[in-house]
Amino acid sequence: MTALTPGTWNLDATHTDVDFTVRHAGISKVRGTFNAVEGSLVVADDATASNVNIAIDANSVDTGQPDRDAHIKAADFFETEAHPNMTFVSTEVRAKGNDPQEFILVGNLTIKGVTNPVELKAEFGGQTVDAFGMTRAGFEAAGEISRKDFGITWNAPLQAAAGGVLVSDAVKIQIDASFVLPAEEGAQA
């Protein structure tokens, strides 16, 4: 990452999307988003020593279909009554190729009380001062996880002739994040 001001940045939830995609019945995709997310980014002088900490309200899942959302919140999937939050805590930032804007973000993802390491391909979108005087930075990150790795194994078989299962194990994650540097830190930049 280049040209990012060191300091503690706050996630701007109103300008951040945490989305997922999963195959349904082997022939289509279900997409969803989480509407409640918070976190922070601590940027060090050496960008590879930076870290991010994110908390997602699992009850904020939204696939555009209320019955499906209720099922996802139930014990078959997230069991949000017992596990209301998902978290991501980075453990490493490493360069990806020769482009200083692209990097690999490694961290521990916790879903339904189970923590596993994940790697996300990430890109720094830049830093700017917006029309309201706020110093902002944008990032995109994407990766894929296995539901089974997090103890989310519910499924239903498809017709014997077609074979397969209703919900794929692989879940694609796409994050578009905006962070804001508090005014006192932005003024020092």
C-alpha positions in Angstrom: 0.0 0.0 0.0 1.3 3.4 -0.8 0.2 6.9 0.3 -1.8 5.8 3.3 -1.6 8.1 6.4 -0.5 6.2 9.5 -3.0 6.2 12.4 -6.2 4.6 13.6 -9.0 4.7 11.0 -12.7 3.9 11.7 -14.8 1.9 9.4 -17.5 3.9 7.7 -20.3 1.4 7.7 -22.6 3.5 5.5 -20.0 3.3 2.7 -19.0 -0.3 3.3 -20.4 -3.5 1.8 -19.7 -7.0 3.1 -21.3 -9.4 0.6 -21.3 -13.2 0.0 -22.3 -15.5 -2.9 -23.1 -19.2 -2.6 -24.2 -21.7 -5.3 -27.8 -22.9 -4.9 -28.9 -26.2 -6.4 -25.7 -26.2 -8.4 -27.3 -24.0 -11.1 -27.7 -20.5 -9.7 -26.2 -18.2 -7.1 -27.7 -16.7 -3.9 -26.2 -13.3 -3.0 -26.4 -11.6 0.4 -25.0 -8.8 2.4 -24.5 -7.9 6.0 -26.1 -4.5 6.9 -24.4 -4.0 10.2 -20.6 -3.9 10.4 -18.1 -2.0 12.4 -14.3 -2.0 12.8 -11.0 -0.2 12.7 -7.8 -0.1 10.7 -4.5 0.7 12.4 -2.0 1.9 9.8 1.6 1.6 10.7 4.5 3.5 9.1 5.4 0.2 7.5 2.1 -0.8 5.8 2.8 -4.5 6.3 2.7 -4.0 10.0 -0.9 -2.6 9.8 -3.9 -4.4 11.1 -7.7 -4.5 10.7 -10.3 -5.6 13.2 -13.9 -6.1 11.9 -17.1 -7.2 13.7 -20.2 -8.2 11.7 -23.7 -8.5 13.2 -24.8 -11.9 11.9 -28.4 -10.9 12.5 -28.1 -8.2 9.8 -27.8 -10.8 7.0 -30.0 -9.8 4.0 -30.5 -12.0 1.0 -33.6 -10.2 -0.1 -35.9 -13.0 1.0 -37.1 -12.9 4.7 -37.8 -16.6 5.0 -34.3 -17.5 3.7 -32.8 -14.9 6.1 -34.6 -16.5 9.0 -33.2 -19.9 8.1 -29.7 -18.5 7.8 -30.0 -17.0 11.3 -31.2 -20.3 12.7 -29.2 -23.2 14.1 -28.7 -24.8 10.6 -26.4 -21.9 9.6 -25.3 -19.0 11.8 -27.2 -19.8 15.0 -27.3 -16.1 15.8 -29.0 -16.4 19.1 -25.8 -18.1 20.5 -23.4 -16.5 18.1 -24.6 -12.9 17.2 -21.3 -11.7 15.8 -18.7 -12.8 13.2 -15.2 -11.3 13.5 -12.1 -10.9 11.3 -8.8 -10.0 12.9 -5.9 -9.6 10.6 -2.6 -11.3 11.4 -0.5 -10.4 8.4 -0.3 -8.0 5.4 1.9 -9.2 2.6 2.7 -7.8 -0.9 1.1 -9.4 -3.9 3.3 -9.1 -7.0 4.8 -5.8 -8.1 1.7 -3.6 -7.7 2.0 -1.7 -4.4 -1.8 -1.2 -4.4 -2.4 -5.0 -4.3 -1.7 -7.2 -1.3 -2.8 -10.3 0.6 -4.7 -9.8 3.9 -4.3 -12.8 6.2 -6.4 -13.1 9.3 -8.6 -15.1 11.7 -12.3 -15.3 10.7 -14.7 -16.4 13.4 -18.1 -17.6 12.4 -20.5 -19.5 14.8 -17.8 -19.7 17.4 -15.3 -21.4 15.1 -12.1 -19.5 14.1 -10.0 -20.3 11.0 -7.3 -18.5 9.1 -8.3 -17.0 5.8 -6.5 -15.1 3.0 -8.2 -12.3 1.1 -6.8 -10.7 -2.1 -7.0 -7.0 -1.4 -6.5 -3.8 -3.2 -6.0 -0.3 -1.8 -8.3 2.1 -3.7 -6.6 5.3 -2.5 -6.8 8.0 0.0 -8.6 11.4 -0.4 -10.2 14.2 1.5 -14.0 14.3 0.7 -16.3 17.3 0.2 -16.9 17.4 4.0 -13.2 17.6 4.9 -13.0 13.9 6.0 -9.8 11.9 5.2 -11.0 8.6 3.6 -9.4 5.5 2.4 -10.9 2.7 0.3 -10.2 -1.0 0.0 -11.6 -4.0 -1.8 -11.0 -7.6 -0.6 -12.2 -10.9 -1.9 -11.8 -14.6 -1.0 -13.5 -17.9 -0.6 -14.2 -20.0 2.5 -15.6 -23.4 3.2 -18.8 -23.5 5.2 -17.8 -26.8 6.7 -14.6 -25.3 8.2 -16.9 -23.3 10.4 -19.2 -26.1 11.4 -22.0 -25.0 9.0 -22.9 -28.3 7.4 -26.6 -28.2 6.8 -27.7 -29.3 3.4 -30.4 -31.1 1.4 -29.7 -33.6 -1.4 -31.0 -32.9 -4.9 -32.9 -35.5 -7.0 -30.9 -38.7 -7.4 -30.6 -38.2 -11.2 -29.1 -34.8 -10.9 -27.1 -35.5 -7.8 -25.4 -32.9 -5.7 -26.7 -30.8 -2.8 -28.9 -27.7 -2.4 -26.2 -25.3 -1.0 -22.5 -25.4 -2.0 -19.8 -25.6 0.6 -17.8 -22.8 -1.0 -18.8 -19.3 -0.1 -17.3 -16.3 -2.0 -16.7 -13.1 0.0 -16.5 -9.6 -1.4 -15.8 -6.6 0.7 -15.8 -2.9 -0.4 -14.7 -0.9 2.6 -14.3 2.8 3.4 -12.4 4.0 6.4 -12.3 7.5 7.9 -9.3 9.0 9.7 -10.5 11.0 12.8 -10.1 14.8 12.2 -7.3 15.2 14.8 -5.2 12.5 13.1 -6.0 13.7 9.6 -4.9 17.2 10.5 -1.4 15.8 11.3 -1.1 14.1 7.9 
